Amino acid sequence: MNQAIQSVTSTENALNGDANLQRAKTEATQAIDNLTHLNTPQKTALKQQVNAAQRVSGVTDLKNSATSLNNAMDQLKQANC
C-alpha cells in the first residue's frame, strides 16, 4: 500500500515539475521577446537555449543572462552616441 502511495506521489510531483518547467520557459521566452536592446538573432539563440533547458534553474539562469546582455547592449549603444 505504501509503495502505491509513494508511486502516485512521485508521479504527481513529476507532473508538477514538468508544468513548472513549461511555465518557466513560457515566461522566459516572453521576457526575452520584450528585451528592447537585443537583435533578432540574439533573441532567437536565447529562446532556443531556453527551450532546450531541462530544469527551471537553467531557464532562470538563461533569463538572467538575457537581461544582462540586454543591459550591456544598451550601454554599448549609449556609448556610441
BELZIZI-V429986 format. One record per pair of residues at least 4 apart in sequence whose ideal C-beta (glycine too) atoms are under 7 Angstrom apart, sorted by the first residue. I is the first residue (numbers start at 1). J is the second residue. D is the distance in whole Angstrom. If there is no record, write none. Layout:
{{I/J/D} {I/J/D}}
This chain:
{{1/5/7} {2/6/6} {3/7/6} {4/8/7} {5/9/6} {6/10/6} {7/11/6} {8/12/6} {9/13/6} {10/14/6} {11/15/7} {12/16/6} {13/17/6} {14/18/7} {15/19/6} {16/20/6} {17/21/6} {18/22/6} {19/23/6} {20/24/6} {20/56/6} {21/25/6} {21/56/6} {22/26/6} {23/27/6} {24/28/6} {24/56/5} {24/59/4} {24/60/7} {25/29/6} {25/50/5} {25/51/6} {25/53/7} {25/59/6} {26/30/6} {27/31/6} {28/32/6} {28/50/5} {28/59/5} {28/62/6} {28/63/4} {29/33/6} {29/47/5} {29/50/6} {30/34/7} {31/63/6} {32/43/5} {32/46/5} {32/47/6} {32/66/5} {33/43/7} {35/66/6} {35/70/4} {37/70/5} {37/73/4} {37/74/4} {37/77/7} {38/42/4} {38/43/5} {38/69/6} {38/70/5} {38/73/6} {40/44/6} {41/45/6} {42/46/6} {42/69/7} {43/47/6} {44/48/6} {45/49/7} {46/50/6} {46/62/6} {46/66/5} {47/51/6} {48/52/6} {49/53/7} {49/62/5} {50/59/6} {50/62/5} {53/58/4} {53/59/5} {53/62/6} {54/58/6} {56/60/6} {57/61/6} {58/62/6} {59/63/6} {60/64/6} {61/65/6} {62/66/6} {63/67/7} {64/68/6} {65/69/6} {66/70/6} {67/71/7} {68/72/6} {69/73/6} {70/74/7} {71/75/7} {72/76/6} {73/77/6} {74/78/6} {75/79/6} {76/80/7} {77/81/7}}
